[in-house]
Amino acid sequence: MNLDDEIVWKYGAGKSLIAQINRAAEVYSTCDGPDERFRDRLKLDKQTGSLTITNITTQHAGDYQLEINGAKLSSKTFNVSVYAHLPVPDITRDCSSSSSSSSSYCSLLCSVVNVGHVTLSWYKGNSLLSSISVSDLSISLSLPLEVEYQEKNSYSCVINNPIRNQTTHLDISKLCHTCPGTAEHVQ
């Protein structure tokens, strides 16, 4: 960056101005941006022109455009993805589901709420049994599984996004008991 370069940072489809440096005019400023989502979050390095967003949340995801106007105009667009904290999947007995086979099976649901851009999966050991993905924001997901009461394999439900995952392991003996209003299971 040359001393006479003007640097401008813009955000979103509307290319809202969020920061600028113009050394000749002695302008070093940041803006709150659309709907004030950047209030008290932007740090502009006066020497390098780097922009830092502190306390970033999912509302700060999107396209950021850097324009450097000097001897020539150059522009670079950065797409920033922000992933929310992943909840731990909840495994429950699904008493509303009647087994398609016999009374020796237990119906289960693995569920997560308020998630987006994730995959929810059932595993038997290290083998993937089933999965469902969602790209919307703030949605609830449930994935069913049917196991035998006498099953000795290990099952787990996993939620993941591109940067992390959360796992809940199934304890068949604790969850697969008789549902209210049904006959006692004979082992």
trRosetta pair geometry for C-beta under 8 A, 3 or more apart (Angstrom, degrees):
i j d omega theta_ij theta_ji phi_ij phi_ji
1 5 5.2 -116 -165 48 80 147
1 7 7.0 -15 -136 -61 133 125
1 48 6.6 143 15 -152 140 40
1 49 5.5 155 -90 -8 160 128
1 68 6.9 -124 -114 -138 89 132
1 70 7.8 -175 -152 -60 59 143
2 5 4.7 117 58 -27 78 101
2 70 5.3 109 41 -143 119 141
2 71 7.5 68 13 -18 154 96
3 23 5.8 -95 179 84 68 160
4 23 6.8 -111 -106 62 31 114
4 24 6.1 42 -137 -52 75 112
4 70 6.4 112 92 -137 80 86
5 23 7.7 54 58 11 54 113
5 49 7.8 -50 105 -64 123 145
5 68 5.4 -10 -175 -170 125 94
5 69 6.7 145 -163 73 68 45
5 70 3.8 -36 -102 -76 87 111
6 20 7.2 -3 179 -171 90 99
6 21 6.9 -180 -155 90 48 61
6 22 4.7 6 -122 -103 98 83
6 24 7.8 -55 -73 21 94 105
6 68 7.4 154 77 -158 49 45
6 69 4.4 -15 59 61 100 103
6 70 7.3 177 20 -67 61 60
7 19 7.9 -18 119 119 96 93
7 20 6.5 167 91 -153 61 51
7 21 4.3 19 48 45 103 101
7 22 7.9 -157 32 -62 58 51
7 49 4.1 -147 -125 -137 171 125
7 66 7.1 -22 -163 -166 92 89
7 67 7.2 154 -155 83 44 57
7 68 5.6 -11 -102 -104 74 72
7 69 7.9 -165 -73 23 30 72
8 17 6.7 -59 -167 -129 104 94
8 19 7.4 160 -157 91 40 58
8 20 4.8 -2 -108 -108 69 94
8 66 7.6 150 81 -157 51 43
8 67 4.5 -9 59 59 99 105
8 69 7.3 29 1 -5 108 109
9 17 7.6 100 81 -159 56 54
9 18 5.2 -62 106 68 101 90
9 19 4.0 19 41 54 120 96
9 20 7.0 -147 22 -67 71 52
9 44 7.8 -151 6 -107 137 110
9 51 5.1 61 -89 -51 163 155
9 64 6.5 -13 -167 -175 97 101
9 65 7.2 151 -158 80 47 53
9 66 5.9 -16 -103 -101 72 67
9 67 7.9 -167 -74 22 28 73
10 15 4.2 8 165 -166 139 74
10 16 6.3 148 -160 67 77 32
10 17 5.8 -42 -103 -92 78 42
10 18 6.6 138 -124 9 24 87
10 64 7.2 155 80 -161 48 52
10 65 4.4 -13 60 58 100 103
10 67 7.1 35 -4 -6 109 109
11 15 7.4 138 58 -139 28 29
11 16 5.2 -33 61 61 84 90
11 18 4.8 47 -11 -26 115 134
11 33 5.6 -4 50 -134 142 128
11 34 7.3 -134 93 7 114 100
11 38 7.6 167 -8 -46 164 136
11 62 6.5 76 -175 94 86 126
11 63 7.3 149 -157 89 47 58
11 64 5.6 -17 -102 -107 71 71
11 65 7.7 -157 -69 20 27 77
12 15 6.8 -135 77 -51 65 26
12 16 5.7 23 44 13 114 99
12 33 7.9 122 -4 -170 122 114
12 34 6.4 -15 14 5 160 138
12 62 5.3 -3 -92 153 64 150
12 63 6.5 125 -103 58 15 82
13 62 7.9 -95 -26 -165 70 122
13 63 7.2 87 -65 41 51 122
14 34 6.8 96 56 -66 135 136
15 65 6.2 -18 -127 31 96 139
16 31 7.5 -129 151 97 97 133
16 33 5.4 105 113 -148 133 73
16 34 5.0 -167 -30 -38 167 92
17 20 6.6 -15 -169 -38 113 114
17 31 5.6 69 110 18 82 150
18 30 6.5 -2 158 -160 66 75
18 31 5.1 -125 -135 57 37 91
18 33 4.7 6 -103 -77 103 104
18 38 5.7 85 -149 5 117 172
18 42 6.4 -177 160 -92 103 156
18 51 7.6 78 104 -154 111 150
18 64 8.0 -64 40 -134 139 96
19 29 6.8 -173 -144 100 54 53
19 30 4.6 -15 -99 -109 89 71
19 31 6.8 -146 -62 14 44 76
19 42 5.9 -158 -68 170 120 142
19 44 4.9 169 -160 -86 132 128
19 51 5.4 165 41 -106 159 124
20 27 6.2 -7 108 126 103 115
20 28 7.9 -149 96 -130 57 26
20 29 5.8 4 53 58 82 87
21 27 6.8 166 -150 96 28 73
21 28 5.5 19 -115 -109 78 70
21 44 6.8 177 -58 165 104 129
21 46 6.5 152 -121 -136 129 58
21 49 5.7 -119 24 -108 144 84
22 25 4.4 11 115 39 119 105
22 26 7.6 -26 95 27 76 17
22 27 4.2 24 47 48 97 109
23 26 6.9 23 -168 -83 37 42
28 44 6.4 -179 -178 99 87 131
28 46 5.2 -12 -129 -106 143 104
29 44 7.6 45 89 22 13 158
30 38 7.2 -125 164 136 110 127
30 42 4.0 178 -162 96 145 130
30 43 7.7 -40 -56 -77 155 13
30 44 5.4 -173 -61 -23 104 119
31 38 7.1 67 99 74 55 132
31 42 7.9 20 48 31 38 157
32 36 4.3 -18 159 -127 129 64
32 37 7.4 127 164 40 76 40
32 38 5.3 172 -162 67 39 82
32 39 4.6 15 -132 -75 108 73
33 36 7.0 134 66 -113 68 16
33 37 5.5 -59 89 52 119 84
33 38 4.1 79 11 9 122 118
34 37 6.4 6 79 10 68 110
36 39 4.6 15 176 -38 93 117
37 41 7.9 -44 137 28 57 146
37 59 5.3 -135 -146 132 130 119
37 60 6.5 176 148 -81 119 73
38 41 4.9 -120 -163 56 57 111
38 42 5.1 25 173 -34 116 110
38 53 7.2 -87 -130 -126 95 100
38 60 7.5 101 -87 -111 78 106
41 53 5.4 18 149 -159 106 72
41 54 5.2 -152 -154 56 64 73
41 55 5.8 -107 -119 57 101 94
41 56 7.4 117 -172 -79 128 56
41 60 7.6 -127 141 -91 154 140
42 51 6.4 -29 -157 -164 98 97
42 52 7.3 137 -158 75 47 53
42 53 6.3 -23 -96 -101 62 63
42 54 7.8 -149 -62 14 16 83
43 51 7.4 144 75 -160 52 47
43 52 4.2 -17 60 61 103 105
43 53 8.0 -164 21 -72 79 20
43 54 6.4 63 -14 -26 112 109
44 49 7.6 -25 -170 -150 89 35
44 50 7.6 162 -154 84 46 48
44 51 5.8 -14 -104 -105 70 72
44 52 7.9 -158 -69 24 28 74
45 48 4.6 5 108 46 130 92
45 49 6.5 -36 77 24 87 14
45 50 4.3 24 26 50 127 89
45 51 7.7 -128 12 -65 81 32
45 52 7.5 74 -31 -11 95 103
49 66 7.7 100 143 -156 118 120
49 68 7.4 43 172 -96 170 104
51 64 7.5 -150 76 -179 139 142
51 66 7.8 -164 6 -93 121 106
53 56 4.9 76 116 -83 112 102
53 60 5.7 147 169 -176 154 151
56 60 4.9 -104 -152 58 84 148
56 82 5.7 -142 146 -115 110 135
57 60 5.8 108 57 1 57 100
57 82 6.5 101 138 145 23 151
58 61 5.7 -20 -168 -11 54 116
58 82 4.8 -165 -104 97 45 111
58 83 7.5 40 -93 -125 97 10
58 84 5.4 -26 -50 -59 128 94
58 116 7.8 90 -148 60 152 131
58 137 7.1 138 157 -132 146 131
60 80 6.9 -42 130 108 84 134
60 82 5.8 72 68 -26 85 153
61 80 5.7 -148 -137 103 51 80
61 81 5.6 28 -137 -132 115 34
61 82 4.4 -132 -65 20 96 94
62 79 7.4 -92 156 -145 24 65
62 80 6.4 -1 52 54 40 89
63 77 5.5 -10 -167 -172 107 110
63 78 7.1 147 -155 77 55 44
63 79 5.5 -30 -95 -99 69 69
63 80 7.7 166 -92 16 19 76
64 77 7.0 153 79 -157 43 58
64 78 4.7 -17 62 61 97 97
64 79 7.9 176 20 -86 72 22
64 80 6.1 37 -7 -12 113 116
65 75 6.3 -6 -174 -169 102 102
65 76 7.3 162 -154 83 56 41
65 77 4.9 -24 -99 -101 77 79
65 78 7.8 -176 -79 20 30 69
66 75 6.9 162 85 -153 54 52
66 76 4.9 -7 57 58 102 90
66 77 7.7 -172 20 -81 68 31
66 78 7.2 42 -10 -8 104 106
67 73 6.8 -15 -168 -166 98 92
67 74 7.4 162 -153 85 51 45
67 75 4.9 -12 -103 -103 75 86
68 73 7.4 161 85 -153 53 44
68 74 5.0 -5 57 59 99 93
68 75 7.7 -168 23 -75 65 42
69 73 5.2 -5 -110 -107 73 81
70 73 7.9 159 31 -81 52 37
70 74 7.9 -13 28 11 95 97
81 117 8.0 -175 -168 -179 118 167
81 162 7.7 36 114 47 148 138
83 86 7.9 -7 153 -49 110 89
83 117 6.6 -116 -116 89 91 129
83 161 4.9 160 -148 118 140 153
83 162 7.0 -159 -61 48 148 84
83 163 5.6 178 40 29 151 122
83 164 7.7 167 111 26 142 94
84 115 7.4 -156 73 -131 122 57
84 116 7.0 74 19 42 122 92
86 112 7.9 -33 -171 -151 78 145
86 115 7.1 42 -131 -122 68 117
86 118 6.9 129 -118 -110 106 135
86 159 5.5 176 -171 106 120 115
86 160 7.4 -5 -117 -111 160 30
86 161 6.5 -163 -73 1 120 106
86 164 6.0 -152 7 95 132 105
86 165 7.0 -71 96 -146 170 23
86 166 4.7 -170 119 -12 118 119
87 112 5.2 155 69 -149 114 98
87 113 6.9 8 28 49 164 64
87 114 7.4 88 -23 65 134 89
87 115 6.7 -110 20 -68 103 110
87 159 7.1 24 68 57 66 159
87 166 6.7 -141 103 64 30 164
88 166 4.9 -129 -105 167 53 131
88 168 5.8 102 170 -63 91 106
89 110 5.1 9 172 -176 127 102
89 111 6.9 142 -162 65 77 31
89 112 5.4 -63 -106 -61 69 100
89 120 6.8 128 -104 -141 128 102
89 157 4.3 -123 114 112 153 115
89 158 7.1 -122 -7 -95 142 9
89 159 5.2 154 -56 -21 104 107
89 166 6.4 158 -11 106 78 102
89 167 7.4 -21 26 -148 112 22
89 168 4.5 -128 74 9 90 121
90 110 7.1 152 76 -157 42 52
90 111 5.1 -31 65 65 95 85
90 112 7.1 148 14 -79 82 50
90 168 7.0 117 -89 -40 19 172
91 108 5.9 0 -171 -179 95 120
91 109 7.2 164 -150 84 50 45
91 110 5.1 -21 -95 -99 76 75
91 111 8.0 157 -87 17 29 70
91 157 5.6 162 -72 5 106 138
91 168 5.5 -170 -16 118 107 131
91 170 5.6 -142 178 -100 170 82
91 175 6.5 -54 126 -94 106 159
92 108 7.0 156 82 -157 36 71
92 109 5.4 -16 62 60 86 93
92 111 6.9 -11 14 11 109 116
92 175 7.3 -172 -155 -145 25 119
93 106 6.9 -68 -131 -176 95 101
93 107 7.2 88 -170 81 62 64
93 108 6.2 -53 -109 -105 41 67
93 109 7.9 32 123 18 6 82
93 175 5.1 174 -60 177 94 87
93 176 6.8 154 -106 -92 113 41
93 177 7.4 -75 -80 42 161 68
93 179 6.6 -168 140 -87 128 94
94 97 4.4 22 127 16 117 114
94 107 4.2 -76 68 122 105 103
94 108 5.9 160 0 -125 96 10
94 109 4.6 98 -64 -26 113 102
94 144 6.5 -27 -9 -124 164 99
95 107 7.7 164 -74 68 21 109
95 179 3.5 142 -127 -139 112 136
95 180 6.9 27 -161 34 160 74
95 182 7.8 -149 -153 -16 101 127
97 107 4.0 -137 84 154 120 164
97 144 6.8 115 -77 -136 170 136
98 107 7.8 -79 -69 -19 2 147
99 102 6.4 -42 112 62 133 19
99 103 6.7 162 44 -92 141 32
99 105 4.2 137 -133 70 140 117
99 106 7.9 -20 -78 -54 124 12
99 107 6.2 -155 -77 -43 75 105
99 146 6.5 126 -125 -146 88 130
100 146 7.6 -60 24 -96 93 175
101 104 7.3 -63 109 55 114 86
101 105 5.2 92 55 -17 114 140
101 146 7.7 139 10 152 114 142
102 105 6.4 115 65 -1 57 96
103 183 7.5 -28 -139 70 154 107
103 185 6.3 -169 153 -117 107 86
104 148 5.7 -1 140 -144 95 87
104 149 5.7 -109 -170 14 62 105
104 150 7.3 -23 -174 1 107 100
104 185 7.9 122 -105 -155 45 112
105 146 5.1 15 177 178 124 104
105 147 6.8 155 -153 82 74 26
105 148 5.9 -55 -100 -96 63 50
105 149 7.3 -135 -98 -26 14 77
106 146 6.9 162 77 -154 42 58
106 147 5.5 -22 58 66 95 78
106 148 7.4 86 11 -176 87 8
106 149 5.7 109 -31 -78 111 69
106 172 6.9 142 49 -153 153 90
106 175 7.1 118 162 111 141 90
106 176 3.5 -55 -103 -125 163 112
107 144 6.6 -22 -168 -162 92 109
107 145 7.7 152 -157 82 48 43
107 146 5.3 -23 -100 -100 65 84
108 144 6.9 141 80 -158 51 57
108 145 4.8 -21 65 65 103 90
108 146 7.3 173 19 -85 76 33
108 147 6.8 9 0 10 122 103
108 170 7.0 23 -169 -128 171 130
108 175 6.4 47 -107 138 115 141
108 176 7.7 -63 -63 -75 107 89
109 142 5.0 -10 -171 -169 112 111
109 143 7.1 140 -157 67 61 37
109 144 5.6 -33 -97 -98 70 63
109 145 7.7 169 -85 20 25 74
110 120 6.5 177 109 174 113 115
110 122 6.4 168 6 -79 143 91
110 142 6.9 154 77 -155 45 56
110 143 5.0 -19 59 59 97 91
110 145 6.9 39 -13 -4 102 115
110 157 3.5 -180 -132 -129 149 153
110 168 7.1 170 -137 62 108 121
111 140 6.9 5 -170 179 100 97
111 141 6.8 172 -146 92 55 54
111 142 4.4 -13 -97 -100 90 84
111 143 7.8 179 -75 18 47 62
112 115 5.1 21 126 -16 119 140
112 118 7.4 -61 89 101 152 155
112 120 6.1 -161 14 -95 120 128
112 140 7.0 -172 95 -150 49 59
112 141 5.3 6 54 54 88 95
112 159 5.3 62 -51 -83 158 150
113 140 4.5 -11 -117 -109 69 97
114 138 5.1 -18 -143 -138 67 73
114 139 7.7 128 -113 40 21 20
114 140 7.0 7 -29 -75 43 73
115 118 4.8 -35 158 16 123 142
115 134 7.0 104 103 67 93 130
115 138 7.4 118 36 -109 17 26
115 139 6.5 -59 66 62 63 66
115 140 7.6 95 24 -106 86 32
115 141 6.4 -54 56 5 123 112
115 159 6.9 -91 -133 -168 163 139
116 134 6.5 -97 -134 114 45 105
116 135 7.2 29 -174 166 81 26
116 136 5.7 -101 -126 109 99 43
116 137 3.7 -17 -83 -115 161 45
116 138 5.9 -17 -44 -17 114 40
116 139 6.3 99 -85 14 73 88
117 134 7.3 -81 -48 97 18 69
117 135 5.8 40 -93 -138 63 51
117 137 7.5 1 -15 -86 90 65
117 161 5.6 56 117 -130 89 115
117 162 7.9 -43 153 -3 111 93
118 133 7.1 -162 102 -143 40 64
118 134 6.2 5 54 52 72 89
118 141 7.4 -134 84 2 114 152
118 159 5.5 6 176 -175 133 94
118 160 6.5 151 -156 77 83 30
118 161 5.0 -62 -99 -70 73 86
119 131 5.5 11 178 180 105 121
119 132 7.2 166 -154 83 62 36
119 133 4.5 -27 -99 -96 81 87
119 159 7.2 166 83 -151 46 50
119 160 5.6 -17 57 60 92 82
119 161 7.7 154 13 -84 73 42
120 131 6.5 164 85 -153 45 68
120 132 5.3 -10 58 58 95 86
120 133 7.8 178 18 -83 64 38
120 141 4.8 171 -7 124 149 139
120 143 5.1 -174 120 -20 115 132
120 157 7.1 0 -175 -178 88 97
120 158 7.5 167 -153 87 44 47
120 159 5.2 -15 -101 -100 73 80
121 128 6.0 -51 -171 -139 129 96
121 129 7.7 137 178 49 80 70
121 130 6.9 178 -147 93 63 45
121 131 3.8 -17 -98 -99 89 100
121 132 7.9 179 -75 20 53 54
121 143 7.3 -62 -109 113 14 175
121 157 7.1 166 86 -155 45 54
121 158 5.0 -16 62 61 95 92
121 159 7.8 166 19 -83 70 34
121 160 7.6 -14 12 14 113 103
122 128 7.7 106 80 -163 54 54
122 129 4.4 -47 98 61 101 116
122 130 5.1 23 37 49 107 83
122 131 7.4 -154 21 -71 61 59
122 143 6.0 -158 -33 126 102 126
122 145 4.9 149 -123 -79 158 130
122 155 6.6 -13 -171 -169 94 104
122 156 7.6 159 -155 84 50 40
122 157 5.7 -27 -99 -101 64 73
123 126 6.6 -20 -177 -140 125 17
123 127 6.4 144 -160 72 76 41
123 128 5.9 -44 -103 -98 78 43
123 129 6.3 174 -109 1 21 91
123 155 6.8 159 84 -155 55 54
123 156 5.0 -10 57 59 104 86
123 157 7.7 -179 18 -84 77 25
123 158 6.3 32 -10 -4 117 116
124 127 5.2 -23 66 65 83 100
124 129 5.3 81 -12 -55 98 118
124 153 5.4 14 -167 144 97 139
124 154 7.5 135 -164 80 49 50
124 155 5.6 -24 -102 -100 61 78
125 153 6.3 -75 -40 -169 92 104
125 154 5.9 93 -83 61 55 90
128 131 6.4 -31 -169 -30 116 115
129 145 6.9 64 106 -119 147 110
129 155 8.0 -13 -6 -135 146 100
130 143 6.2 175 106 -176 112 118
130 145 7.3 -171 36 -88 124 87
131 143 7.3 -23 -130 -125 29 153
132 141 6.0 179 93 -161 122 120
132 143 5.4 -168 9 -88 117 110
134 139 5.3 -128 174 67 154 137
134 141 6.0 -141 -16 -73 136 124
136 139 4.9 71 87 -31 114 131
141 159 8.0 138 68 -111 134 114
143 157 7.1 160 65 -137 118 114
145 155 6.9 145 153 -174 157 146
145 157 7.9 -138 -13 -79 141 104
145 170 8.0 -94 87 -82 148 156
147 151 4.8 -64 172 -2 107 159
147 155 6.6 -103 -77 -33 147 155
147 170 7.6 130 -7 142 160 153
147 172 6.2 -104 108 -112 140 120
147 176 7.0 -98 79 -75 104 144
148 151 4.5 131 64 -47 82 92
149 172 7.1 151 -153 165 38 116
149 176 5.3 -173 -117 140 72 136
149 185 6.4 163 -92 167 162 149
149 187 7.0 -124 122 -106 137 94
150 187 7.5 135 -76 -148 98 96
151 155 7.8 24 132 -24 140 118
151 172 5.6 -179 67 -95 101 167
154 169 6.7 -32 -172 -155 101 108
154 170 7.5 152 -171 55 54 86
155 169 7.4 130 85 -162 51 60
155 170 4.0 -7 80 34 101 133
155 172 7.5 86 25 -56 118 98
156 167 5.3 4 174 -170 127 106
156 168 6.6 164 -159 83 76 41
156 169 4.8 -38 -100 -104 94 59
156 170 6.4 -147 -84 -3 37 83
157 167 7.2 154 80 -153 46 57
157 168 5.1 -8 57 59 95 94
157 170 7.1 88 -16 -51 90 97
158 165 5.5 3 -174 -179 103 124
158 166 7.2 161 -152 80 58 43
158 167 4.9 -17 -101 -100 82 81
159 165 6.5 166 86 -155 46 70
159 166 5.2 -3 56 54 95 92
160 164 6.9 -147 -141 109 74 37
160 165 3.6 -25 -95 -99 98 98
160 166 7.6 -180 -76 20 58 56
161 164 6.6 15 52 50 85 62
161 165 7.7 177 22 -80 51 59
170 175 6.8 -72 -163 22 85 142
171 174 4.2 31 107 21 116 115
171 175 6.3 125 79 -8 69 95
172 175 6.4 -75 -137 50 27 93
172 176 4.9 -9 -175 9 72 126
173 176 7.0 -42 -94 48 15 92
174 177 7.8 -51 168 -27 26 107
177 185 7.7 -151 -163 20 42 128
178 182 5.6 -152 -171 76 91 101
178 183 7.5 -113 -142 99 128 33
178 184 5.6 -61 -75 -123 158 48
178 185 5.3 -163 -75 -8 94 94
179 182 4.9 58 65 8 86 126
